[in-house]
C-alpha cells in the first residue's frame, strides 16, 4: 500500500469514528484502479475492527448499472445490518438515500475453486434463501456527485446501513414482471416493475463470489449479498419511516 493510500485509509477511518465528512479534492488522484480501492476497503475494516477474525465478512453489497458494466462490491459493517422492523436513529447519516433490493444467502460453503467454475446459469444453485432488503446509502465524502468512482468504492461503495426482511426459500421469479413498491416518509409510493439493472439478482453471483474468495478463503454458508436497487436512490431524511415491498417475496420496515 502506498503512503497516500495509507493516508486515505486513515482519513476515512477517522471520518467514520467522528461521524464527519471529507473533501474529496485532495484525494482525487490517490487510487489508480479498483484493486487499490478494495485494498483501502479492507484496511479501513481492519482499522475499525469490523470483522474480527472472520476471513470473509458475513454481509456484502454488490451490483452495477448493467450487465456490461464492471460490478463493484463492498463488505458491510455488522453494526449497521439489522432485521426488519429496524430503527437506525442511533446511527449518524450525512445525506442518506434508500435503495430497495433483493438479498441472497449462500446455502453452502463456496471454495475459490467452486467460485472459479460457476457461470451465470448455474450460480443460483449455491443460494438457499432470499429476502427483501433496504440499503441506506450514505457517504463520508462531502460532495458525492463530484467524488470519483474509485473514492466511492473505497468508502464501502457509499454504504450506510442495511435492513433485511424475512428469509424464504430461493426461487427464480419472473423478474421481468416483479413489482416493487417503496415509500419514504410522506412522499408518494415509488412503484417499479422489472427494473433490476442486471435483469436477475442472481446474475452477479459468479462475479461476486470470485471477488470474495480472491484471497484463497472460502465463503461460508450463510453469507449474504444485496444485489442492486430496483428504484435507484430515493432521498430520505432523519426520522423518515420507510417501507419496501416486493410482491410475492416480502417486505421491510425501518426508521432512518
Secondary structure, DSSP 8 states (H G I E B T S, - for coil): --HHHHHHHHHHHHHHHHT--B-SGGGTTT--SHHHHHHHHHHHHHHHTSSTT-SS-SEEEEE-SSTTS--EEEE--GGGEEESSEE-TTS--SS-EEEEEEEEEESS-B-HHHHHH--TTTGGGGEEEEEEEEEEE--SBS-GGGS-HHHHHHTTTTEEEEEE---EE-----GGG-EEEEEETTS--EEEES--TTSSGGGGHHHHHHHHTTTS--B-TT-EEE---SS--EE--TT-EEEEEETTTEEEEEE-
